[in-house]
Amino acid sequence: MDNFGFIAAIGAALAWGTYIVPFKKSKTTNLMQFQVIMCLGIFGFALIVSPILGYSINLNFYGLAAGFMWAIGNVMSLSAVENLGISKAMPLWVSVIILTSVLWGSLVFHESVSPGGIGGIVLIIIGVILVGMVGEGNSKNIKKGIALALLSGIIFGAQLTPLKLGHLSAQVFFFPMSLGIVLTGLAIGFVNKVDFEKKGAVAAAFSGGIWSLGNLLGVIAVSILGLAKGTPVTQSAVLIAVLWGLFYFKEIPQLRQRIQVLIGALILLSGVIMLGLA
Protein backbone atom coordinates (compact mmCIF):
# COMPACT_ATOMS: atom_id res chain seq x y z
CA MET A 1 0.00 0.00 0.00
CA ASP A 2 2.91 2.35 0.75
CA ASN A 3 4.13 1.90 -2.82
CA PHE A 4 0.81 3.20 -4.13
CA GLY A 5 1.10 6.13 -1.73
CA PHE A 6 4.50 7.08 -3.16
CA ILE A 7 3.19 6.73 -6.72
CA ALA A 8 0.33 9.06 -5.80
CA ALA A 9 2.79 11.54 -4.21
CA ILE A 10 4.97 11.56 -7.34
CA GLY A 11 1.85 12.01 -9.48
CA ALA A 12 0.87 14.98 -7.30
CA ALA A 13 4.35 16.46 -7.80
CA LEU A 14 4.01 16.10 -11.59
CA ALA A 15 0.62 17.85 -11.59
CA TRP A 16 1.62 20.60 -9.15
CA GLY A 17 4.80 21.23 -11.09
CA THR A 18 2.81 21.56 -14.32
CA TYR A 19 -0.32 23.49 -13.35
CA ILE A 20 1.25 26.90 -13.95
CA VAL A 21 2.18 26.09 -17.59
CA PRO A 22 -1.18 27.01 -19.22
CA PHE A 23 -1.24 30.29 -17.30
CA LYS A 24 2.35 31.15 -18.24
CA LYS A 25 1.59 30.46 -21.90
CA SER A 26 -1.27 32.97 -21.76
CA LYS A 27 1.24 35.72 -20.75
CA THR A 28 -1.29 37.54 -18.57
CA THR A 29 -0.19 39.31 -15.38
CA ASN A 30 -3.60 39.50 -13.66
CA LEU A 31 -2.69 37.35 -10.63
CA MET A 32 -5.88 38.00 -8.66
CA GLN A 33 -8.02 36.90 -11.61
CA PHE A 34 -5.79 33.84 -11.86
CA GLN A 35 -6.50 33.04 -8.19
CA VAL A 36 -10.29 33.31 -8.60
CA ILE A 37 -10.64 31.41 -11.90
CA MET A 38 -8.11 28.79 -10.81
CA CYS A 39 -10.30 28.15 -7.75
CA LEU A 40 -13.30 27.70 -10.07
CA GLY A 41 -11.27 25.23 -12.15
CA ILE A 42 -10.30 23.32 -9.00
CA PHE A 43 -13.93 22.99 -7.95
CA GLY A 44 -15.09 22.14 -11.47
CA PHE A 45 -12.64 19.24 -11.63
CA ALA A 46 -13.78 17.95 -8.24
CA LEU A 47 -17.45 18.28 -9.22
CA ILE A 48 -16.89 16.16 -12.35
CA VAL A 49 -14.47 13.59 -10.96
CA SER A 50 -16.06 12.91 -7.56
CA PRO A 51 -19.20 11.15 -8.91
CA ILE A 52 -17.08 9.21 -11.43
CA LEU A 53 -14.80 7.88 -8.67
CA GLY A 54 -17.67 7.34 -6.26
CA TYR A 55 -16.35 10.00 -3.88
CA SER A 56 -18.76 11.52 -1.37
CA ILE A 57 -20.25 14.94 -2.18
CA ASN A 58 -20.61 16.45 1.27
CA LEU A 59 -20.02 19.53 3.43
CA ASN A 60 -17.53 18.00 5.85
CA PHE A 61 -16.13 20.71 8.13
CA TYR A 62 -12.56 19.39 8.03
CA GLY A 63 -12.49 19.41 4.24
CA LEU A 64 -13.94 22.93 4.06
CA ALA A 65 -11.34 24.12 6.59
CA ALA A 66 -8.51 22.66 4.50
CA GLY A 67 -9.85 24.45 1.42
CA PHE A 68 -10.02 27.73 3.32
CA MET A 69 -6.40 27.28 4.44
CA TRP A 70 -5.16 26.58 0.92
CA ALA A 71 -6.92 29.60 -0.62
CA ILE A 72 -5.49 31.95 2.04
CA GLY A 73 -2.01 30.43 1.64
CA ASN A 74 -2.19 30.76 -2.14
CA VAL A 75 -3.00 34.49 -1.99
CA MET A 76 -0.02 34.95 0.34
CA SER A 77 2.27 32.96 -1.96
CA LEU A 78 1.24 35.04 -4.99
CA SER A 79 1.98 38.23 -3.04
CA ALA A 80 5.30 36.74 -1.90
CA VAL A 81 6.27 36.14 -5.53
CA GLU A 82 5.24 39.69 -6.41
CA ASN A 83 7.43 41.16 -3.65
CA LEU A 84 10.36 38.73 -3.53
CA GLY A 85 10.52 37.04 -6.94
CA ILE A 86 9.74 33.40 -7.75
CA SER A 87 13.35 32.18 -7.50
CA LYS A 88 13.60 33.38 -3.89
CA ALA A 89 10.04 32.93 -2.66
CA MET A 90 9.31 29.37 -3.85
CA PRO A 91 12.33 27.60 -2.28
CA LEU A 92 11.56 29.42 0.97
CA TRP A 93 7.92 28.41 1.24
CA VAL A 94 8.51 24.86 -0.04
CA SER A 95 11.21 24.28 2.59
CA VAL A 96 8.80 25.56 5.27
CA ILE A 97 6.05 23.30 3.90
CA ILE A 98 8.30 20.27 4.33
CA LEU A 99 9.43 21.23 7.83
CA THR A 100 5.88 22.09 8.94
CA SER A 101 4.37 18.86 7.63
CA VAL A 102 7.11 16.77 9.24
CA LEU A 103 6.62 18.50 12.60
CA TRP A 104 2.84 18.03 12.45
CA GLY A 105 3.23 14.40 11.43
CA SER A 106 5.86 13.43 13.99
CA LEU A 107 4.92 15.60 16.99
CA VAL A 108 1.12 15.77 16.76
CA PHE A 109 0.10 12.61 14.91
CA HIS A 110 3.03 10.49 16.20
CA GLU A 111 4.07 9.33 12.74
CA SER A 112 7.40 7.56 12.93
CA VAL A 113 10.28 8.99 10.92
CA SER A 114 13.47 6.92 10.88
CA PRO A 115 16.97 8.48 10.75
CA GLY A 116 17.07 7.50 7.07
CA GLY A 117 13.76 9.30 6.53
CA ILE A 118 15.07 12.44 8.26
CA GLY A 119 18.16 12.29 6.04
CA GLY A 120 15.92 12.03 2.99
CA ILE A 121 13.89 15.06 4.09
CA VAL A 122 17.09 17.10 4.56
CA LEU A 123 18.25 16.12 1.05
CA ILE A 124 14.86 17.10 -0.40
CA ILE A 125 15.11 20.55 1.21
CA ILE A 126 18.66 21.04 -0.08
CA GLY A 127 17.61 19.92 -3.56
CA VAL A 128 14.56 22.22 -3.51
CA ILE A 129 16.73 25.21 -2.61
CA LEU A 130 19.32 24.46 -5.33
CA VAL A 131 16.68 23.84 -8.00
CA GLY A 132 14.43 26.71 -7.02
CA MET A 133 17.05 29.44 -6.78
CA VAL A 134 17.99 29.53 -10.45
CA GLY A 135 17.40 32.69 -12.41
CA GLU A 136 17.23 36.26 -11.23
CA GLY A 137 14.81 37.28 -8.52
CA ASN A 138 13.30 40.76 -8.75
CA SER A 139 12.69 41.86 -5.16
CA LYS A 140 10.38 44.81 -4.44
CA ASN A 141 9.84 44.48 -0.69
CA ILE A 142 12.17 41.87 0.78
CA LYS A 143 10.84 41.88 4.37
CA LYS A 144 7.21 41.62 3.24
CA GLY A 145 8.06 38.94 0.69
CA ILE A 146 9.95 36.80 3.21
CA ALA A 147 7.17 37.15 5.80
CA LEU A 148 4.48 36.12 3.29
CA ALA A 149 6.56 33.21 1.96
CA LEU A 150 7.09 31.91 5.52
CA LEU A 151 3.40 32.30 6.41
CA SER A 152 2.21 30.63 3.20
CA GLY A 153 4.65 27.76 3.81
CA ILE A 154 3.30 27.24 7.32
CA ILE A 155 -0.30 27.25 6.04
CA PHE A 156 0.44 24.95 3.08
CA GLY A 157 2.38 22.60 5.35
CA ALA A 158 -0.62 22.34 7.69
CA GLN A 159 -3.43 22.36 5.11
CA LEU A 160 -3.92 18.58 5.19
CA THR A 161 -3.88 18.32 8.99
CA PRO A 162 -7.72 18.41 8.95
CA LEU A 163 -7.58 15.14 6.96
CA LYS A 164 -5.73 13.53 9.88
CA LEU A 165 -7.65 15.32 12.64
CA GLY A 166 -10.96 14.13 11.22
CA HIS A 167 -9.65 10.60 10.53
CA LEU A 168 -11.06 10.94 7.03
CA SER A 169 -10.43 9.05 3.83
CA ALA A 170 -9.63 10.74 0.53
CA GLN A 171 -13.11 9.74 -0.66
CA VAL A 172 -14.77 11.91 2.00
CA PHE A 173 -12.21 14.73 2.14
CA PHE A 174 -11.56 15.63 -1.51
CA PHE A 175 -14.85 17.29 -2.51
CA PRO A 176 -15.41 19.53 0.54
CA MET A 177 -11.79 20.71 0.36
CA SER A 178 -12.38 21.79 -3.24
CA LEU A 179 -15.63 23.49 -2.20
CA GLY A 180 -13.80 25.33 0.59
CA ILE A 181 -11.21 26.50 -1.94
CA VAL A 182 -13.75 27.95 -4.39
CA LEU A 183 -15.87 29.64 -1.71
CA THR A 184 -12.83 31.29 -0.13
CA GLY A 185 -11.36 32.19 -3.53
CA LEU A 186 -14.59 33.88 -4.62
CA ALA A 187 -14.82 35.76 -1.33
CA ILE A 188 -11.24 37.02 -1.69
CA GLY A 189 -11.95 38.07 -5.28
CA PHE A 190 -15.09 39.95 -4.19
CA VAL A 191 -13.26 41.80 -1.41
CA ASN A 192 -10.41 42.75 -3.75
CA LYS A 193 -12.82 43.77 -6.56
CA VAL A 194 -11.04 41.75 -9.23
CA ASP A 195 -10.96 43.17 -12.75
CA PHE A 196 -11.82 40.26 -15.05
CA GLU A 197 -10.54 40.03 -18.61
CA LYS A 198 -10.67 37.38 -21.32
CA LYS A 199 -6.90 37.05 -21.54
CA GLY A 200 -5.72 34.17 -19.38
CA ALA A 201 -9.19 33.16 -18.15
CA VAL A 202 -9.38 29.78 -19.91
CA ALA A 203 -5.74 29.08 -19.07
CA ALA A 204 -6.37 29.78 -15.38
CA ALA A 205 -9.29 27.32 -15.41
CA PHE A 206 -7.07 24.64 -16.97
CA SER A 207 -4.42 25.40 -14.37
CA GLY A 208 -7.03 24.85 -11.68
CA GLY A 209 -8.04 21.49 -13.14
CA ILE A 210 -4.42 20.30 -13.27
CA TRP A 211 -3.79 21.50 -9.71
CA SER A 212 -6.95 19.72 -8.55
CA LEU A 213 -5.71 16.45 -10.05
CA GLY A 214 -2.53 16.94 -8.05
CA ASN A 215 -4.58 17.66 -4.95
CA LEU A 216 -6.53 14.44 -5.40
CA LEU A 217 -3.30 12.46 -5.64
CA GLY A 218 -1.74 14.43 -2.77
CA VAL A 219 -4.68 13.69 -0.47
CA ILE A 220 -4.46 10.00 -1.36
CA ALA A 221 -0.69 10.04 -0.70
CA VAL A 222 -1.04 11.68 2.73
CA SER A 223 -3.93 9.40 3.71
CA ILE A 224 -1.66 6.40 3.03
CA LEU A 225 1.82 7.67 3.95
CA GLY A 226 1.02 10.35 6.51
CA LEU A 227 2.07 13.99 6.56
CA ALA A 228 5.71 13.38 7.51
CA LYS A 229 6.41 11.19 4.48
CA GLY A 230 3.77 12.08 1.91
CA THR A 231 4.06 15.88 1.83
CA PRO A 232 7.86 16.13 1.32
CA VAL A 233 7.68 13.90 -1.75
CA THR A 234 4.92 16.03 -3.32
CA GLN A 235 7.13 19.10 -2.98
CA SER A 236 9.50 17.76 -5.63
CA ALA A 237 6.99 19.63 -7.81
CA VAL A 238 9.56 22.45 -7.70
CA LEU A 239 11.84 20.32 -9.87
CA ILE A 240 9.07 19.70 -12.41
CA ALA A 241 8.26 23.42 -12.58
CA VAL A 242 11.91 24.35 -13.13
CA LEU A 243 12.30 21.66 -15.81
CA TRP A 244 9.34 23.20 -17.67
CA GLY A 245 11.11 26.54 -17.47
CA LEU A 246 14.41 25.01 -18.59
CA PHE A 247 13.28 22.92 -21.57
CA TYR A 248 9.92 24.37 -22.66
CA PHE A 249 10.04 28.09 -21.85
CA LYS A 250 13.85 28.34 -22.30
CA GLU A 251 14.13 30.47 -19.18
CA ILE A 252 17.53 29.17 -18.04
CA PRO A 253 20.12 29.82 -20.78
CA GLN A 254 23.22 29.91 -18.58
CA LEU A 255 25.27 26.71 -18.33
CA ARG A 256 26.12 27.32 -14.66
CA GLN A 257 22.45 27.49 -13.73
CA ARG A 258 21.65 24.36 -15.74
CA ILE A 259 24.38 22.49 -13.87
CA GLN A 260 22.91 23.80 -10.60
CA VAL A 261 19.48 22.43 -11.58
CA LEU A 262 21.01 19.05 -12.45
CA ILE A 263 22.88 18.81 -9.14
CA GLY A 264 19.82 19.93 -7.20
CA ALA A 265 17.64 17.42 -9.05
CA LEU A 266 20.00 14.54 -8.22
CA ILE A 267 20.07 15.53 -4.55
CA LEU A 268 16.28 15.96 -4.44
CA LEU A 269 15.62 12.61 -6.10
CA SER A 270 18.11 10.93 -3.77
CA GLY A 271 16.14 12.34 -0.85
CA VAL A 272 12.86 11.04 -2.28
CA ILE A 273 14.38 7.56 -2.70
CA MET A 274 15.80 7.61 0.87
CA LEU A 275 12.42 8.68 2.24
CA GLY A 276 10.69 5.95 0.25
CA LEU A 277 13.00 3.26 1.58
CA ALA A 278 12.91 4.51 5.19
Contacts in CASP RR format, 6 or more apart in sequence:
PFRMAT RR
TARGET T0000
AUTHOR 0000-0000-0000
METHOD contacts of the structure
MODEL  1
MDNFGFIAAIGAALAWGTYIVPFKKSKTTNLMQFQVIMCLGIFGFALIVS
PILGYSINLNFYGLAAGFMWAIGNVMSLSAVENLGISKAMPLWVSVIILT
SVLWGSLVFHESVSPGGIGGIVLIIIGVILVGMVGEGNSKNIKKGIALAL
LSGIIFGAQLTPLKLGHLSAQVFFFPMSLGIVLTGLAIGFVNKVDFEKKG
AVAAAFSGGIWSLGNLLGVIAVSILGLAKGTPVTQSAVLIAVLWGLFYFK
EIPQLRQRIQVLIGALILLSGVIMLGLA
1 224 0 8 1.000
2 224 0 8 1.000
2 225 0 8 1.000
2 276 0 8 1.000
4 224 0 8 1.000
5 220 0 8 1.000
5 221 0 8 1.000
5 224 0 8 1.000
5 225 0 8 1.000
5 230 0 8 1.000
6 221 0 8 1.000
6 225 0 8 1.000
6 230 0 8 1.000
6 233 0 8 1.000
6 276 0 8 1.000
8 217 0 8 1.000
8 218 0 8 1.000
8 220 0 8 1.000
8 221 0 8 1.000
8 224 0 8 1.000
9 217 0 8 1.000
9 218 0 8 1.000
9 221 0 8 1.000
9 225 0 8 1.000
9 230 0 8 1.000
9 233 0 8 1.000
9 234 0 8 1.000
10 233 0 8 1.000
10 236 0 8 1.000
10 272 0 8 1.000
11 214 0 8 1.000
11 217 0 8 1.000
11 218 0 8 1.000
12 214 0 8 1.000
12 215 0 8 1.000
12 217 0 8 1.000
12 218 0 8 1.000
12 221 0 8 1.000
12 234 0 8 1.000
12 237 0 8 1.000
13 233 0 8 1.000
13 234 0 8 1.000
13 235 0 8 1.000
13 236 0 8 1.000
13 237 0 8 1.000
13 239 0 8 1.000
13 240 0 8 1.000
14 214 0 8 1.000
14 237 0 8 1.000
14 240 0 8 1.000
15 210 0 8 1.000
15 211 0 8 1.000
15 213 0 8 1.000
15 214 0 8 1.000
15 217 0 8 1.000
15 237 0 8 1.000
16 211 0 8 1.000
16 214 0 8 1.000
16 234 0 8 1.000
16 237 0 8 1.000
16 240 0 8 1.000
17 237 0 8 1.000
17 238 0 8 1.000
17 240 0 8 1.000
17 241 0 8 1.000
17 244 0 8 1.000
18 210 0 8 1.000
18 240 0 8 1.000
18 241 0 8 1.000
18 244 0 8 1.000
19 207 0 8 1.000
19 208 0 8 1.000
19 209 0 8 1.000
19 210 0 8 1.000
19 211 0 8 1.000
19 214 0 8 1.000
20 207 0 8 1.000
20 241 0 8 1.000
20 244 0 8 1.000
21 207 0 8 1.000
21 210 0 8 1.000
21 244 0 8 1.000
21 248 0 8 1.000
22 203 0 8 1.000
22 204 0 8 1.000
22 206 0 8 1.000
22 207 0 8 1.000
22 210 0 8 1.000
23 34 0 8 1.000
23 38 0 8 1.000
23 200 0 8 1.000
23 203 0 8 1.000
23 204 0 8 1.000
23 207 0 8 1.000
24 249 0 8 1.000
25 203 0 8 1.000
26 199 0 8 1.000
26 200 0 8 1.000
26 202 0 8 1.000
26 203 0 8 1.000
26 204 0 8 1.000
27 199 0 8 1.000
28 34 0 8 1.000
28 197 0 8 1.000
28 199 0 8 1.000
28 200 0 8 1.000
28 203 0 8 1.000
30 194 0 8 1.000
30 195 0 8 1.000
30 197 0 8 1.000
30 199 0 8 1.000
30 200 0 8 1.000
31 78 0 8 1.000
31 82 0 8 1.000
32 78 0 8 1.000
32 189 0 8 1.000
32 192 0 8 1.000
32 194 0 8 1.000
33 194 0 8 1.000
33 195 0 8 1.000
33 196 0 8 1.000
33 197 0 8 1.000
33 200 0 8 1.000
33 201 0 8 1.000
33 204 0 8 1.000
34 78 0 8 1.000
34 200 0 8 1.000
34 204 0 8 1.000
34 207 0 8 1.000
35 71 0 8 1.000
35 74 0 8 1.000
35 75 0 8 1.000
35 78 0 8 1.000
35 185 0 8 1.000
35 188 0 8 1.000
35 189 0 8 1.000
36 185 0 8 1.000
36 186 0 8 1.000
36 188 0 8 1.000
36 189 0 8 1.000
36 194 0 8 1.000
36 196 0 8 1.000
37 200 0 8 1.000
37 201 0 8 1.000
37 204 0 8 1.000
37 205 0 8 1.000
37 208 0 8 1.000
38 204 0 8 1.000
38 205 0 8 1.000
38 207 0 8 1.000
38 208 0 8 1.000
38 211 0 8 1.000
39 71 0 8 1.000
39 181 0 8 1.000
39 182 0 8 1.000
39 184 0 8 1.000
39 185 0 8 1.000
39 186 0 8 1.000
39 208 0 8 1.000
40 182 0 8 1.000
40 186 0 8 1.000
40 205 0 8 1.000
40 208 0 8 1.000
41 182 0 8 1.000
41 204 0 8 1.000
41 205 0 8 1.000
41 206 0 8 1.000
41 207 0 8 1.000
41 208 0 8 1.000
41 209 0 8 1.000
41 212 0 8 1.000
42 178 0 8 1.000
42 181 0 8 1.000
42 182 0 8 1.000
42 208 0 8 1.000
42 209 0 8 1.000
42 211 0 8 1.000
42 212 0 8 1.000
42 215 0 8 1.000
43 178 0 8 1.000
43 179 0 8 1.000
43 181 0 8 1.000
43 182 0 8 1.000
43 212 0 8 1.000
44 178 0 8 1.000
44 182 0 8 1.000
44 209 0 8 1.000
44 212 0 8 1.000
45 178 0 8 1.000
45 208 0 8 1.000
45 209 0 8 1.000
45 212 0 8 1.000
45 213 0 8 1.000
46 174 0 8 1.000
46 175 0 8 1.000
46 177 0 8 1.000
46 178 0 8 1.000
46 179 0 8 1.000
46 212 0 8 1.000
46 216 0 8 1.000
47 175 0 8 1.000
47 178 0 8 1.000
49 55 0 8 1.000
49 212 0 8 1.000
49 216 0 8 1.000
50 56 0 8 1.000
50 57 0 8 1.000
50 174 0 8 1.000
50 175 0 8 1.000
51 57 0 8 1.000
53 171 0 8 1.000
54 171 0 8 1.000
55 170 0 8 1.000
55 171 0 8 1.000
55 172 0 8 1.000
55 174 0 8 1.000
55 175 0 8 1.000
56 171 0 8 1.000
56 172 0 8 1.000
56 175 0 8 1.000
57 175 0 8 1.000
58 172 0 8 1.000
58 175 0 8 1.000
58 176 0 8 1.000
59 176 0 8 1.000
59 179 0 8 1.000
60 168 0 8 1.000
60 172 0 8 1.000
60 173 0 8 1.000
60 176 0 8 1.000
61 176 0 8 1.000
62 162 0 8 1.000
62 163 0 8 1.000
62 165 0 8 1.000
62 166 0 8 1.000
62 168 0 8 1.000
62 173 0 8 1.000
62 176 0 8 1.000
63 162 0 8 1.000
63 163 0 8 1.000
63 168 0 8 1.000
63 173 0 8 1.000
63 176 0 8 1.000
63 177 0 8 1.000
63 180 0 8 1.000
64 176 0 8 1.000
64 177 0 8 1.000
64 179 0 8 1.000
64 180 0 8 1.000
64 183 0 8 1.000
65 162 0 8 1.000
66 159 0 8 1.000
66 160 0 8 1.000
66 161 0 8 1.000
66 162 0 8 1.000
66 163 0 8 1.000
66 173 0 8 1.000
66 177 0 8 1.000
66 180 0 8 1.000
67 159 0 8 1.000
67 176 0 8 1.000
67 177 0 8 1.000
67 178 0 8 1.000
67 179 0 8 1.000
67 180 0 8 1.000
67 181 0 8 1.000
67 184 0 8 1.000
68 180 0 8 1.000
68 181 0 8 1.000
68 183 0 8 1.000
68 184 0 8 1.000
69 155 0 8 1.000
69 158 0 8 1.000
69 159 0 8 1.000
69 162 0 8 1.000
70 155 0 8 1.000
70 156 0 8 1.000
70 159 0 8 1.000
70 177 0 8 1.000
70 181 0 8 1.000
71 180 0 8 1.000
71 181 0 8 1.000
71 184 0 8 1.000
71 185 0 8 1.000
71 188 0 8 1.000
72 155 0 8 1.000
72 184 0 8 1.000
72 188 0 8 1.000
73 151 0 8 1.000
73 152 0 8 1.000
73 153 0 8 1.000
73 155 0 8 1.000
73 156 0 8 1.000
73 159 0 8 1.000
74 152 0 8 1.000
75 188 0 8 1.000
76 148 0 8 1.000
76 149 0 8 1.000
76 151 0 8 1.000
76 152 0 8 1.000
76 155 0 8 1.000
77 89 0 8 1.000
77 93 0 8 1.000
77 148 0 8 1.000
77 149 0 8 1.000
77 152 0 8 1.000
77 153 0 8 1.000
77 156 0 8 1.000
79 144 0 8 1.000
79 145 0 8 1.000
79 148 0 8 1.000
80 89 0 8 1.000
80 92 0 8 1.000
80 93 0 8 1.000
80 145 0 8 1.000
80 146 0 8 1.000
80 148 0 8 1.000
80 149 0 8 1.000
80 152 0 8 1.000
81 89 0 8 1.000
81 90 0 8 1.000
82 140 0 8 1.000
83 89 0 8 1.000
83 139 0 8 1.000
83 140 0 8 1.000
83 141 0 8 1.000
83 142 0 8 1.000
83 144 0 8 1.000
83 145 0 8 1.000
83 148 0 8 1.000
84 92 0 8 1.000
84 137 0 8 1.000
84 139 0 8 1.000
84 140 0 8 1.000
84 141 0 8 1.000
84 142 0 8 1.000
84 145 0 8 1.000
84 146 0 8 1.000
84 148 0 8 1.000
84 149 0 8 1.000
85 137 0 8 1.000
85 138 0 8 1.000
85 139 0 8 1.000
86 137 0 8 1.000
87 132 0 8 1.000
87 133 0 8 1.000
87 134 0 8 1.000
87 135 0 8 1.000
87 136 0 8 1.000
87 137 0 8 1.000
88 133 0 8 1.000
88 137 0 8 1.000
88 139 0 8 1.000
88 149 0 8 1.000
89 145 0 8 1.000
89 148 0 8 1.000
89 149 0 8 1.000
90 132 0 8 1.000
90 238 0 8 1.000
90 241 0 8 1.000
91 128 0 8 1.000
91 129 0 8 1.000
91 131 0 8 1.000
91 132 0 8 1.000
91 133 0 8 1.000
91 238 0 8 1.000
92 146 0 8 1.000
92 149 0 8 1.000
92 150 0 8 1.000
92 153 0 8 1.000
93 149 0 8 1.000
93 150 0 8 1.000
93 152 0 8 1.000
93 153 0 8 1.000
93 156 0 8 1.000
94 128 0 8 1.000
94 153 0 8 1.000
94 235 0 8 1.000
94 238 0 8 1.000
95 125 0 8 1.000
95 128 0 8 1.000
95 129 0 8 1.000
96 149 0 8 1.000
96 150 0 8 1.000
96 153 0 8 1.000
96 154 0 8 1.000
96 156 0 8 1.000
96 157 0 8 1.000
97 153 0 8 1.000
97 156 0 8 1.000
97 157 0 8 1.000
97 231 0 8 1.000
97 235 0 8 1.000
98 121 0 8 1.000
98 124 0 8 1.000
98 125 0 8 1.000
98 128 0 8 1.000
98 157 0 8 1.000
98 231 0 8 1.000
98 232 0 8 1.000
98 235 0 8 1.000
99 125 0 8 1.000
100 153 0 8 1.000
100 154 0 8 1.000
100 156 0 8 1.000
100 157 0 8 1.000
100 158 0 8 1.000
101 157 0 8 1.000
101 158 0 8 1.000
101 160 0 8 1.000
101 227 0 8 1.000
101 228 0 8 1.000
101 230 0 8 1.000
101 231 0 8 1.000
101 232 0 8 1.000
102 113 0 8 1.000
102 121 0 8 1.000
102 227 0 8 1.000
102 228 0 8 1.000
102 231 0 8 1.000
102 232 0 8 1.000
104 157 0 8 1.000
104 158 0 8 1.000
104 161 0 8 1.000
104 164 0 8 1.000
104 227 0 8 1.000
104 228 0 8 1.000
105 111 0 8 1.000
105 164 0 8 1.000
105 226 0 8 1.000
105 227 0 8 1.000
105 228 0 8 1.000
106 112 0 8 1.000
106 113 0 8 1.000
106 228 0 8 1.000
108 161 0 8 1.000
109 164 0 8 1.000
109 226 0 8 1.000
109 227 0 8 1.000
109 228 0 8 1.000
111 226 0 8 1.000
111 227 0 8 1.000
111 228 0 8 1.000
111 229 0 8 1.000
113 121 0 8 1.000
113 228 0 8 1.000
113 229 0 8 1.000
113 278 0 8 1.000
114 278 0 8 1.000
116 274 0 8 1.000
116 275 0 8 1.000
116 277 0 8 1.000
116 278 0 8 1.000
117 229 0 8 1.000
117 274 0 8 1.000
117 275 0 8 1.000
117 276 0 8 1.000
117 278 0 8 1.000
119 271 0 8 1.000
119 274 0 8 1.000
119 275 0 8 1.000
120 232 0 8 1.000
120 270 0 8 1.000
120 271 0 8 1.000
120 272 0 8 1.000
120 274 0 8 1.000
120 275 0 8 1.000
120 278 0 8 1.000
121 232 0 8 1.000
121 271 0 8 1.000
121 275 0 8 1.000
123 267 0 8 1.000
123 268 0 8 1.000
123 270 0 8 1.000
123 271 0 8 1.000
123 274 0 8 1.000
124 232 0 8 1.000
124 233 0 8 1.000
124 235 0 8 1.000
124 236 0 8 1.000
124 268 0 8 1.000
124 271 0 8 1.000
124 272 0 8 1.000
124 275 0 8 1.000
126 264 0 8 1.000
126 267 0 8 1.000
126 268 0 8 1.000
127 239 0 8 1.000
127 264 0 8 1.000
127 265 0 8 1.000
127 267 0 8 1.000
127 268 0 8 1.000
128 235 0 8 1.000
128 236 0 8 1.000
128 238 0 8 1.000
128 239 0 8 1.000
128 268 0 8 1.000
130 260 0 8 1.000
130 261 0 8 1.000
130 263 0 8 1.000
130 264 0 8 1.000
130 267 0 8 1.000
130 268 0 8 1.000
131 238 0 8 1.000
131 239 0 8 1.000
131 242 0 8 1.000
131 260 0 8 1.000
131 261 0 8 1.000
131 264 0 8 1.000
131 265 0 8 1.000
131 268 0 8 1.000
132 238 0 8 1.000
132 242 0 8 1.000
133 260 0 8 1.000
134 242 0 8 1.000
134 252 0 8 1.000
134 257 0 8 1.000
134 260 0 8 1.000
134 261 0 8 1.000
135 251 0 8 1.000
135 252 0 8 1.000
135 257 0 8 1.000
139 145 0 8 1.000
157 227 0 8 1.000
157 231 0 8 1.000
160 218 0 8 1.000
160 219 0 8 1.000
160 222 0 8 1.000
160 227 0 8 1.000
160 231 0 8 1.000
161 227 0 8 1.000
162 168 0 8 1.000
162 173 0 8 1.000
163 170 0 8 1.000
163 173 0 8 1.000
163 219 0 8 1.000
163 222 0 8 1.000
163 223 0 8 1.000
164 222 0 8 1.000
164 226 0 8 1.000
164 227 0 8 1.000
168 223 0 8 1.000
169 223 0 8 1.000
170 216 0 8 1.000
170 219 0 8 1.000
170 220 0 8 1.000
170 223 0 8 1.000
173 219 0 8 1.000
173 223 0 8 1.000
174 215 0 8 1.000
174 216 0 8 1.000
174 219 0 8 1.000
177 215 0 8 1.000
177 219 0 8 1.000
178 212 0 8 1.000
178 215 0 8 1.000
218 230 0 8 1.000
218 234 0 8 1.000
221 230 0 8 1.000
221 233 0 8 1.000
221 234 0 8 1.000
222 230 0 8 1.000
222 231 0 8 1.000
225 233 0 8 1.000
229 275 0 8 1.000
229 276 0 8 1.000
229 278 0 8 1.000
232 272 0 8 1.000
232 275 0 8 1.000
233 272 0 8 1.000
233 275 0 8 1.000
233 276 0 8 1.000
236 268 0 8 1.000
236 269 0 8 1.000
236 272 0 8 1.000
238 268 0 8 1.000
239 264 0 8 1.000
239 265 0 8 1.000
239 268 0 8 1.000
239 269 0 8 1.000
242 252 0 8 1.000
242 261 0 8 1.000
243 261 0 8 1.000
243 265 0 8 1.000
245 251 0 8 1.000
245 252 0 8 1.000
246 252 0 8 1.000
246 258 0 8 1.000
246 261 0 8 1.000
252 258 0 8 1.000
252 261 0 8 1.000
END
